[in-house]
């Protein structure tokens, strides 16, 4: 099950974007090009479909429609997201949502439509919306009494996972207060603790085996609650005293925690996984193998993985195809999104044997980046 196409209009950096999505997707571009905002469009659909979220909360968490709408938007005021989805049932699903805000700055649905193959399952505004405009403050996607005909689509969106683990949040003693499924790791250990013990132990065993490659001294991982009921991750390291090698999450390195979070995300679920710069804090030798890990996860779980990255080490993997890479290029009228292989120069370099890193990264570098070397002279 995966998203096969994403279209955006007036969404943050993107005045317009139209991008096909493969089973693996690598988002590449300079700083502030919109890689995070591209991922956030998919997260937005998840938040809208979430039974505890919905359109109002999804927009509020992004500080309102005015903060979402592209600064490049002029005559056309609506924000639009449209996705094509393959749910593995032989049919192509399509979901389209357009919204704006009313005079009270509440998000208002302007268009909501669902099709499955050639069959239209939803088209709004409908007669009920015209009789009661207040209905347009909610999508049908988020309501169980209205999404019956396309609930599998709503369930698919609600299971999308985003991860950008911040080690400092994992270490914070009161990290889980008020957080549920926090993508930045605030309740990461609570998420682990909610998994049935048999499944948890099996996953931790697999993750420990993989972690030993990057952290050779690591022997064992365990999760236990303290006297207050707060879960703590414990790692046992080789030590000359048998019982002296245990460390909890406050003592684990940033790289260890981030790699552990990445490995956990790979084994936790089968819905699309969105990763933000997974190379952070990791050794280059580890980073080089992330694309292969993604490929194996995709083959085993049929899971789509979409990654934003700046890493030449990650993109240096020879198995990455030009069709898997989306190049984001900031222009005067918003960011342009292109498939790497559609660029003649990039395609020619790839055909001659260059890696994606060699073919793409030089074309995304700031033109005057060398000037940063002279910063100290101005002090």
N, C-alpha and C positions, 0 to 999 in steps of 0.2 A: 504494500500500500504506500503510495507516495504522491506528492504534488508534482505534476508534470509541467505546469506552466503557471507563471505569476505575472499579472498585469497590475500596474499601479498608475494612479493619476492624482496629482497634487498631494502625494504622500511625502512629507518632509523634503529631503533633497531632490526628490524625483517629480519633475513636472509630468513626465510620462516615462514608463518603463514597461518593457514587454520581454520576458525572459523565459526560455525553456529550462527545465530543471531535470538533471539526470539523477541517477541513484546516488552518486557522490557529486557534490558541488563545492567548488573552491571560489570564494569571493576575493578578488584581488584589486587593489587600488590604493592611491595615496591616502594620507590622513584626511579625515573629514570628507571623504568622497561619498560616504553613505553606506558602508558595509554593515554597520550596526543597525542602521535604519532599515536596510533591506531585510535583515533577519527579524527586526521588530515588526515588520508588516505581517510576517507569518505568526509571530507571537501574538499579535493583536487578534488574529482570527481564533487562536486558542483561547485567549482571554474572553472574547465575546461568547464562545461556545461553552465556556466553563459554567457549570450550574451555580457556582459561587461568585461568578463575575458578571458577565453581560455587557452590553454596549455602554451603559452609563459608567460602570466602574472601569471598563477598559479605557475609555476616553479620559476619565478623571485621573487615572494613574499616570496618564501622559500629559497632564495639566491642561486639558481642554482641546477643543477642535482647533482653536487658533494656533496652538503650539504644534499640532499635527500637520495642518495645512501648509503646503509648500509656500515659501516666500515668493516663489516665482509665479504663483497662481494669480491670474488677473480676472478675465471675464467669467471663467467657469469656476464657481466657488466650492463645488462639492469635492470631497475626498472619496476616491474610489479604489477598491481592492477587488480583484477577480482572480480566482484560481481554477485550474483544471486539475482534477484528482482521479487517480486510478486506485480504486478500492479492491482490485483483484477479482471483480465480479464480471469482467468482460465488457463493462459499460464505462463510458467517460462521463464523469460528474463535473458539473460546473456550478460554482457559487460566486455570486456577484453582490457586493454591498457598496452602496453610495450613501454618504451621510454628510450633513452640515450641522449648523446650530440655529436655534430659534432666537427670538429677541431676549430670552432669559439665559442664553448661552448653554442651553441643554442640547445634547446631541439628538439629532432628528434623522430618522431613516428617510432617504429620498428614493432609493431603489433597493430592493432585495429580491433576488431571483435564484432559483435552483432548477437545474435541468439534469436529467439522467438520460444519456443517449439523445434521442429525439423527443423525449417526453418532458414537458414542463411541469414541475411539481409545485413551484411557488412563483408568484409574480406580484410584487407589491410596488406601490400602494394598491390595495384591493378595495372592494366595496365597504368592508368593515372599517378600514382605515379612513375612508372618506367620511363615514358617519361619525367616527370617533378619532380625531387626529392624535389624541394622546397615546393611541396604540403605537404610533410611529416613534415613540421614545424607546421602544424595545424591538429587537430583531426576533424573528420567528426561530432563528437558529438556537437561541438561548432558552426557549420555552418548550418544556416537554409536551405541553398540550397542543403545540402547533407544529412541532418538528417531526411528527410521527412518520411521515412519508419519507423523510430523509434523515432519520436519527442516526443511521450509521455514519453519515457525513459529519454530523455534529459530534459524535463520539470520537471520530478520527481526529478532528481538530482539537478536541479537549485533551487528547493524550500527547500532543506534540510537546517535546521536551527541549528546554533551552538551558544551557549551562555556561556560566562564566565564573567559576568558583574563585572566591577571594579568600586566601588562607587566613587572613586576620579575622574574618567573620566566623570561620570554623572554630578558631581558638577562643573567641569571646565567650565568657562564662554564661552570659544571659543572651546568647546568640539566637535562641529559638523563640524568644518572647514576641508574640504577635506575628510570627512568620509561618507560612505554610507553603511548602514546595518552593522555597526561595531559590531562584536560579543562581544567586551569588553565594550560596552556601550557608546562609544564616541558620537554617534548620537542617543542614546536611546530615548531621549525626542522628537527628530525630527521624529523618527519612530512612536511614539504615535501620534504626531501632524498630520501625513499624513493619519491617519485612519479617515474615515468619522465620523462626530461628534456624530451621533446617535449610531454607533457601539462603538465608544470610550467611551461615557458616560455609555453605558450598561456594557462594560467590566470593567470600573473603579468602577462601583457600585458593581459588583461581587467580584472584587479584594478587595475592601474596607471591605466587609463582612468577607472575609477570613483573611485579615490583622488584624482585630480587635481581633482575637484570640491571636495573638502574641503581638499586640500593643493595649491594651484595651482602651487607651485614644483617639485613632484615631476615628474621627466621619465622615470625608468626604475627598475625593480626587478630585482634579480638575487640569486641564491643561490649562494654559493661556500664551499668548505671551506678552512680554514686548514691550516698545516703539520702540525697535530695531528689533522686530519681532522674538526674541529668545524665544522659548518655556520654560516654567518653570512649574514644578510639585508642586502643593500646597496641603498640608495636613492640615486639621483643627482638632485641638486637644481640648479636654475639658479644659475650662478655666473659672475662675470666672467672667471675663469680656467677654461678648458675641462675640466681634469682635477681640479679642486679641490672639486667639488660632491658627492663621494661620502660617505655616512654609513652606518654599520652600525647594528644594532638597539640598541646601547648609547646612540646619539645620537638615535634616533627618539622622538617624544613618545608619551605614554601613549595619547592619542587616536588617533594614527596606527597604533600597534600593535593597539589594540583594533578599529579599523575594518578593518584588514587581516585580522585573525583572523575577524571577522564575515563579510567578503566571501569569504574562503577556505572557511569552513564552508558557505556557500550553494552553492558550486560543487563541493564535495567529498562526493559520495555522493547517494543518493536515499532512504535510510531516514529515519525521523523525526529531526528536529533539535530539541534542547532548549537554549534560550538563557536565561541568567540575567542579567537587567537589562542588555540590550545598549546601553542609553543611556549607561552610565557613561563619563565622560571625553570624550563627543562633544558637539559644538556642537548647539544646539537645531535649527538648520536642517538638519543631517544626520539627527537623530533623527526628525524629522517624516516622513522618507521611508522609514524602516525597514519600516513595514507594507506599503508599496507594493512594496518589494524582496521581502518575504516572499510577497506575492501572486504576483509574477512567477515566483519560484522554484517556488511550488506549481503554477502553471500549466504551466511548462516541464518540470519534473522530476516532477510529481505528488508532491511531497514535503510531508509534514506538518511544520509548524513550531509548537512550543509555547514560549511566552515568558512569563517573569515580569517584571513591570515596576511602577514607581511613577510613570512619566513621563506628565505631562499632555500634553506635546508629542507623544509617540508615540501616545497614545490619542486625540489630537485628530483623527486621520485620519478623514475622512467615510466612507471605505469600510468601516470596521469595523462589523460587525453585532452586535446584542445577543446572538445565538446563539453568537458566537465568543468571548465574554468570560465567564470564570468568576470570580465574586466570592467571596472567602474571608473569612468572618466568624468571629472567635474568640468562642466562647460558654463558659459555665461547664463544659459537658461536652464540650469539644473544638471543633475548627473545623468550621464548616458550609460546604459548597460549593454554590453556586447558579448556574445560568445567568442572566446579567444580564437577559435579556428575560423571565424568569419572574417577576421582581419587578414588581409593578404600577406602582410609582412610576417606576422606571427605564424601563420600557417606554413609559409615557406621555410621559416627557421625550424619549426617542428618536423617538417618533412625531411630536412637535412640532418636530423638527429639531435637538435638542441632540446634541452629539457624545458619544461614550462617556466622554470625559474629564469633560465637564460633568455627565453623568448619574450616573456611578459614583464618581469619586474623592471627591467630598464625603461620600459615604456610607461611605467606608472610612477617613476621617480620625479620629485619636484625639479623643475628645470634649473633652479638656482640653489640646490641643496648644498653645493660646495661653499657657498657664502657663509654657512654656519661655522665653518672652521675659523673664520675671522672674528667671531663673536668676542673673544677675549681682548682684542685690540681696542674695542670701544669702551672698556671698563676704565 
